[in-house]
Amino acid sequence: MKLLLEITIKSKIEMYNFGTKLAKLFSLNDLITFEGDLGVGKTFMCKSIINNLTTINEVVSPTFNIVQTYPLQKDEEIWHCDFYRINNFEEVEEIGVFEDFKKKIILLEWPKFKFELSEYHPLNINIEIISNNQSNLSEFRKISLSGSKKWDNKIKNLHNFLAL
């Protein structure tokens, strides 16, 4: 995976707006993974993407039930997954996350199984808190996007709408 973009986000509003802009790049058969420490904003960004792609405002974290699904059109869906409590890839297969992948956009928090996931050519979004000198508490985030060649042109298009 190669680094495609790094951006600094300075507020919750900017984070939400960035997720909204990212959503415009996604299509069926896309896997987007989210990495970062607890509380860094992975679920918040997923919510902004889901809000933008659907008419659903109430988006809940999949932490306890592992998967939340949201309808797009006909039999197409967004699957919002959290693999924090998954111990092996066989559990992922039992849930059926990648069945009918061509009819899904998958947003995946805590992507533990990098080797198995690599065949789906994910876009990886890593979110880090940027500490300042006075305090470790900061709203600033560094967001790094990396992925395979599949994502090169899509991310280049993102530059066209970045006006943060």
BAFI-3210 file (N, C-alpha, C; in Angstrom, 3 decimals, decimal comma, padded with zeros to 6 digits):
// residues 164
n [1|2|3|4|5|6|7|8|9|10|11|12|13|14|15|16|17|18|19|20|21|22|23|24|25|26|27|28|29|30|31|32|33|34|35|36|37|38|39|40|41|42|43|44|45|46|47|48|49|50|51|52|53|54|55|56|57|58|59|60|61|62|63|64|65|66|67|68|69|70|71|72|73|74|75|76|77|78|79|80|81|82|83|84|85|86|87|88|89|90|91|92|93|94|95|96|97|98|99|100|101|102|103|104|105|106|107|108|109|110|111|112|113|114|115|116|117|118|119|120|121|122|123|124|125|126|127|128|129|130|131|132|133|134|135|136|137|138|139|140|141|142|143|144|145|146|147|148|149|150|151|152|153|154|155|156|157|158|159|160|161|162|163|164]
n.u [000,840|000,486|001,181|-001,281|-002,446|-002,119|-003,582|-004,373|-006,754|-008,731|-010,931|-014,059|-016,096|-014,673|-013,726|-016,121|-016,954|-014,857|-015,246|-017,696|-016,903|-015,157|-017,002|-018,196|-016,473|-016,713|-017,821|-019,849|-018,428|-016,226|-013,837|-013,193|-010,956|-010,473|-008,210|-006,725|-006,259|-008,427|-011,241|-010,390|-011,828|-012,786|-015,346|-016,941|-016,173|-017,037|-019,781|-020,287|-019,815|-021,774|-024,104|-023,973|-024,215|-026,638|-030,075|-030,165|-029,971|-029,514|-026,985|-025,454|-022,807|-020,996|-019,769|-020,588|-022,371|-020,953|-021,567|-023,347|-025,911|-026,843|-029,260|-028,779|-029,561|-032,140|-030,992|-028,576|-026,036|-024,545|-022,102|-021,212|-018,633|-017,005|-014,145|-012,920|-013,425|-013,192|-011,574|-010,375|-010,038|-011,887|-014,200|-015,074|-015,745|-017,870|-019,817|-020,352|-019,398|-018,010|-019,524|-021,399|-020,010|-019,869|-022,164|-021,962|-020,690|-018,090|-017,342|-014,842|-013,851|-010,995|-009,220|-007,963|-006,934|-004,883|-003,551|-005,528|-007,450|-006,226|-006,719|-009,031|-008,383|-008,220|-008,943|-007,060|-007,609|-005,990|-006,159|-004,877|-004,333|-003,119|-000,771|-000,268|002,161|001,393|-000,486|-001,724|-004,250|-006,172|-008,002|-007,066|-006,344|-004,368|-004,812|-004,230|-004,260|-004,020|-003,395|-003,959|-003,202|-005,747|-006,962|-005,633|-006,535|-009,067|-008,441|-006,904|-008,949|-010,199|-008,638|-009,615|-011,975|-011,185|-011,356|-010,585]
n.v [-001,180|002,202|005,516|007,887|010,312|012,861|014,676|017,416|017,751|020,078|020,375|019,090|019,617|019,958|017,341|015,916|017,077|016,283|013,505|013,490|014,431|012,382|010,293|010,718|009,552|006,837|003,596|000,735|-002,415|-001,495|-001,457|000,099|000,790|001,608|002,914|003,554|004,909|004,228|006,338|008,250|009,022|007,319|005,998|008,270|009,426|007,386|007,597|010,115|009,501|007,520|009,010|010,753|009,059|007,822|008,279|008,186|009,340|008,491|006,787|004,070|002,826|-000,105|-001,593|-003,501|-005,305|-005,997|-005,751|-003,331|-002,667|-000,666|000,455|001,104|001,189|-000,757|-003,964|-003,232|-002,300|-000,548|-001,748|-001,410|-002,183|-003,558|-004,882|-005,231|-007,066|-009,476|-012,551|-014,249|-014,748|-016,537|-016,127|-013,758|-014,656|-016,363|-014,522|-013,393|-011,098|-010,493|-011,699|-011,390|-009,067|-007,278|-005,873|-004,145|-001,523|-001,463|-000,373|-000,536|-000,797|-001,250|-003,128|-006,045|-008,202|-008,020|-009,365|-011,157|-009,277|-007,861|-008,817|-007,559|-005,018|-002,626|000,787|002,408|004,246|006,080|007,486|009,906|011,524|014,769|015,981|018,949|021,325|022,293|020,539|017,176|016,931|017,541|018,773|018,445|016,349|013,997|012,699|009,937|008,551|005,509|003,125|000,729|000,765|000,931|002,969|005,297|007,200|007,874|009,145|011,233|012,676|013,555|015,662|017,675|018,454|019,325|021,745|022,627]
n.w [000,000|-000,798|000,384|-000,126|000,513|002,951|005,518|007,657|010,114|011,760|013,416|014,722|012,926|010,518|010,292|009,922|007,496|005,831|005,802|004,451|001,940|001,214|000,965|-001,511|-003,270|-003,079|-004,127|-004,999|-004,072|-002,761|-000,188|002,776|005,237|008,682|010,921|014,112|017,419|020,286|020,472|018,651|016,428|014,447|014,204|014,141|011,686|009,966|010,402|009,220|006,557|006,055|006,607|004,446|002,209|002,477|003,497|006,137|009,380|011,967|013,014|014,375|016,460|015,542|017,524|019,542|018,274|016,040|013,227|011,380|009,124|006,308|004,051|000,557|-002,447|-003,884|-003,616|-002,527|-000,170|002,627|004,715|007,973|009,917|012,819|013,864|016,295|018,387|017,102|016,649|014,743|011,168|010,202|011,671|010,538|008,001|008,679|009,458|007,049|005,809|003,405|001,463|-001,522|-002,226|-004,324|-004,160|-002,103|-000,006|002,168|005,335|007,569|010,804|012,878|011,365|011,561|010,063|007,883|005,756|004,719|004,028|002,033|-000,546|-001,295|-001,959|-000,160|000,848|003,126|006,019|008,288|011,457|013,578|016,706|016,955|019,012|020,928|022,168|024,700|025,727|025,685|024,887|022,157|019,364|016,872|014,112|012,354|009,258|007,332|004,162|002,516|-000,049|-002,730|-006,309|-007,330|-005,941|-006,582|-008,677|-007,679|-005,272|-006,243|-007,442|-005,149|-004,305|-005,885|-004,623|-002,142|000,126|002,617]
ca.u [000,000|001,271|000,551|-001,933|-002,798|-002,112|-004,270|-004,602|-008,133|-008,596|-012,141|-015,067|-016,812|-013,797|-013,700|-017,389|-016,930|-013,917|-015,957|-018,704|-016,197|-014,695|-018,150|-018,464|-015,530|-016,926|-018,811|-019,998|-017,228|-015,127|-013,548|-012,486|-010,610|-010,207|-007,316|-006,385|-006,533|-009,790|-011,665|-009,734|-012,802|-013,090|-016,799|-017,470|-015,982|-017,958|-021,127|-020,411|-019,889|-023,094|-025,079|-023,905|-024,597|-028,007|-030,921|-030,221|-029,229|-029,199|-025,979|-024,931|-021,531|-021,137|-018,825|-021,073|-022,971|-019,936|-021,972|-024,593|-026,109|-027,664|-029,636|-028,478|-030,617|-032,561|-030,315|-027,241|-025,946|-023,293|-021,861|-020,308|-018,150|-015,999|-013,500|-012,162|-013,623|-013,046|-010,280|-009,761|-010,744|-013,012|-015,384|-015,505|-016,405|-019,151|-020,754|-020,696|-019,062|-017,573|-020,460|-022,036|-019,198|-020,157|-023,388|-021,715|-019,561|-017,779|-016,554|-014,348|-012,989|-010,115|-008,952|-006,869|-006,488|-004,391|-003,260|-006,787|-008,161|-005,498|-007,319|-010,154|-007,782|-008,835|-008,400|-006,852|-007,635|-005,413|-006,441|-004,052|-004,443|-001,893|-000,564|000,447|003,148|000,813|-001,371|-001,989|-005,637|-006,231|-008,987|-006,395|-006,111|-003,665|-005,469|-003,399|-004,960|-003,107|-004,093|-003,381|-003,407|-007,193|-007,378|-004,874|-007,356|-010,138|-007,873|-006,555|-010,201|-010,492|-007,936|-010,464|-012,942|-010,682|-011,298|-010,636]
ca.v [000,000|003,437|006,700|008,650|011,653|013,181|015,941|017,766|018,153|020,953|020,432|018,066|020,008|019,604|015,878|015,513|017,517|015,433|012,242|013,749|014,500|011,022|009,466|010,933|008,735|005,421|002,896|-000,669|-003,230|-000,796|-001,715|001,205|000,410|002,734|002,565|004,620|004,598|004,432|007,718|009,166|009,529|006,354|005,850|009,577|009,574|006,432|008,186|011,178|008,837|006,881|010,104|011,310|008,082|007,358|009,299|007,791|010,220|007,759|005,765|003,583|002,122|-001,568|-002,187|-004,684|-006,315|-006,231|-005,245|-002,590|-002,499|000,473|000,271|002,109|001,047|-002,160|-004,926|-002,723|-001,862|-000,195|-002,528|-000,747|-003,303|-003,305|-006,175|-005,155|-008,277|-010,664|-013,158|-014,856|-014,398|-017,477|-015,464|-012,788|-015,443|-016,840|-013,396|-013,135|-009,717|-010,334|-012,306|-010,375|-007,852|-006,356|-005,135|-003,498|-000,698|-001,902|000,510|-001,499|-000,318|-002,248|-004,185|-006,860|-009,285|-007,288|-010,278|-011,619|-008,124|-007,277|-009,229|-006,664|-003,719|-001,592|002,113|002,473|005,577|006,073|008,748|010,103|012,806|015,561|016,651|020,220|021,423|022,567|019,485|016,062|017,052|018,367|018,366|018,249|014,971|013,746|011,605|009,400|007,608|004,687|002,061|000,196|001,580|001,108|004,195|006,463|008,208|008,341|010,086|012,434|013,429|014,165|016,955|018,669|019,066|019,704|023,200|022,696]
ca.w [000,000|-000,814|000,961|-001,180|000,972|004,375|005,741|009,058|010,402|012,934|014,238|014,471|011,698|009,395|010,204|009,318|006,099|005,104|005,584|003,422|000,655|000,921|000,574|-002,933|-004,036|-002,853|-004,945|-004,628|-004,194|-002,095|001,225|003,392|006,602|009,578|012,016|015,047|018,820|020,775|020,652|017,722|015,465|013,377|014,095|013,746|010,245|009,315|010,467|008,220|005,252|005,957|006,493|003,098|001,184|002,719|004,127|007,543|010,281|013,201|012,735|015,660|016,403|015,498|018,463|020,258|017,398|015,023|011,908|011,169|007,684|005,907|002,645|-000,450|-003,447|-004,090|-002,738|-002,245|001,228|003,303|005,927|008,909|010,730|013,837|014,113|017,541|019,193|016,255|016,935|013,563|009,939|010,017|012,229|009,522|006,952|009,214|009,460|005,653|005,471|002,024|000,519|-002,377|-002,063|-005,429|-003,820|-000,813|000,394|003,531|006,194|008,550|011,888|013,472|010,373|012,088|009,181|006,712|004,644|004,143|003,481|000,904|-001,831|-001,583|-002,300|000,685|001,127|004,568|006,602|009,635|012,132|014,775|017,391|016,934|020,307|020,876|023,246|026,015|026,220|024,775|024,459|020,962|018,370|015,597|013,709|011,098|008,555|006,252|003,288|001,730|-000,764|-003,953|-007,514|-007,500|-005,266|-007,058|-009,367|-006,793|-004,306|-007,013|-007,575|-003,856|-004,269|-006,555|-003,750|-000,824|000,391|004,081]
c.u [000,881|000,467|000,016|-002,220|-002,617|-002,730|-004,397|-006,020|-008,105|-009,829|-013,064|-015,834|-015,973|-013,749|-014,965|-017,395|-015,978|-014,550|-017,000|-018,055|-015,661|-015,831|-018,438|-017,568|-015,867|-018,015|-018,883|-018,682|-015,999|-015,057|-012,712|-012,227|-010,199|-009,354|-007,037|-006,765|-008,019|-010,073|-011,084|-010,690|-013,149|-014,596|-017,439|-017,331|-016,893|-019,376|-021,302|-020,521|-021,275|-024,190|-025,128|-024,433|-026,029|-028,825|-031,027|-029,358|-028,754|-028,279|-025,375|-023,635|-021,764|-020,258|-019,336|-021,709|-022,128|-020,299|-023,293|-024,722|-027,085|-027,985|-029,183|-029,613|-030,903|-031,855|-028,867|-027,200|-024,570|-023,224|-020,828|-019,905|-017,091|-015,405|-012,699|-012,241|-013,528|-011,648|-009,600|-010,636|-011,922|-014,304|-015,954|-016,271|-017,760|-020,214|-021,202|-020,374|-018,736|-018,425|-021,158|-021,324|-019,492|-021,414|-023,223|-020,600|-019,314|-016,869|-016,134|-013,397|-012,215|-009,846|-007,738|-006,221|-006,000|-004,134|-004,544|-007,548|-007,507|-006,098|-008,502|-009,682|-008,378|-008,157|-008,257|-006,802|-007,137|-005,617|-005,610|-004,358|-003,092|-001,804|000,076|001,353|002,544|000,049|-001,468|-003,421|-005,703|-007,339|-008,320|-006,136|-005,260|-004,349|-004,589|-004,216|-003,914|-003,898|-003,346|-003,650|-004,885|-007,630|-006,675|-005,764|-008,470|-009,615|-007,399|-007,788|-010,575|-009,822|-008,783|-011,506|-012,455|-010,561|-011,396|-009,861]
c.v [001,238|004,577|007,556|010,085|011,732|014,550|016,168|018,301|018,908|021,024|019,273|018,361|019,665|018,098|015,384|015,872|016,681|014,072|012,367|013,795|013,130|010,158|009,568|010,068|007,250|004,865|001,448|-001,397|-002,517|-001,219|-000,552|000,817|001,650|002,251|003,794|004,193|004,773|005,926|008,724|009,711|008,587|006,238|007,163|009,783|008,614|006,997|009,273|010,591|008,226|007,939|010,651|010,357|007,574|008,538|009,050|008,727|009,496|006,583|005,358|002,819|000,611|-002,290|-003,476|-005,725|-006,579|-005,665|-004,484|-002,429|-001,356|000,327|001,440|002,120|-000,432|-003,081|-004,520|-002,126|-001,297|-001,093|-001,781|-001,811|-002,841|-004,654|-006,190|-006,461|-009,565|-011,231|-013,805|-014,613|-015,344|-016,888|-014,448|-013,516|-015,964|-015,751|-013,068|-011,727|-009,560|-011,102|-011,188|-009,026|-006,819|-005,528|-004,339|-002,466|-001,105|-000,879|-000,334|-000,860|-001,503|-003,419|-005,038|-007,776|-008,735|-008,201|-010,717|-010,479|-007,577|-007,663|-008,339|-005,233|-002,566|-000,228|002,151|003,930|005,463|007,459|008,804|011,462|013,501|016,293|018,003|020,309|021,608|021,377|018,364|016,098|018,021|017,859|018,071|016,759|014,962|012,531|011,216|008,381|006,839|003,564|001,637|001,146|001,829|002,477|005,444|007,546|008,747|009,388|011,355|013,305|014,134|015,540|018,051|019,267|019,401|021,204|023,391|023,885]
c.w [000,000|-000,215|-000,178|-000,782|002,474|004,523|007,247|009,177|011,722|013,816|013,882|013,178|010,467|009,196|009,513|007,830|005,253|004,819|004,493|002,033|000,248|000,375|-000,918|-003,821|-004,013|-003,758|-004,473|-004,879|-003,609|-000,633|001,730|004,839|007,390|010,740|012,865|016,451|019,147|020,918|019,672|016,651|014,323|013,154|013,649|012,236|009,479|009,302|009,421|006,823|005,049|005,821|005,078|002,029|001,331|003,250|005,632|008,377|011,528|012,862|014,071|015,447|016,370|016,515|019,084|019,349|016,159|013,649|012,022|009,659|007,425|004,422|001,769|-001,474|-003,604|-003,108|-002,450|-000,840|001,557|004,536|006,752|009,926|011,726|014,217|015,416|018,337|018,386|016,464|015,739|012,336|009,651|010,581|011,246|008,420|007,414|009,192|008,030|005,183|003,989|001,009|-000,246|-002,268|-003,147|-005,187|-002,526|-000,892|001,843|004,203|007,394|009,549|012,469|012,512|010,746|011,053|007,846|005,514|003,943|003,467|002,220|-000,449|-002,232|-001,885|-001,483|000,559|002,636|005,011|008,031|010,241|013,415|015,386|017,309|018,265|020,074|022,098|024,625|026,595|025,209|024,270|023,287|020,063|017,033|015,357|012,441|010,475|007,376|005,481|002,497|001,082|-002,005|-005,120|-007,773|-006,977|-005,774|-007,662|-008,483|-005,818|-005,016|-007,208|-006,280|-003,743|-004,910|-005,634|-002,350|-000,729|001,889|004,581]
res [m|k|l|l|l|e|i|t|i|k|s|k|i|e|m|y|n|f|g|t|k|l|a|k|l|f|s|l|n|d|l|i|t|f|e|g|d|l|g|v|g|k|t|f|m|c|k|s|i|i|n|n|l|t|t|i|n|e|v|v|s|p|t|f|n|i|v|q|t|y|p|l|q|k|d|e|e|i|w|h|c|d|f|y|r|i|n|n|f|e|e|v|e|e|i|g|v|f|e|d|f|k|k|k|i|i|l|l|e|w|p|k|f|k|f|e|l|s|e|y|h|p|l|n|i|n|i|e|i|i|s|n|n|q|s|n|l|s|e|f|r|k|i|s|l|s|g|s|k|k|w|d|n|k|i|k|n|l|h|n|f|l|a|l]
***
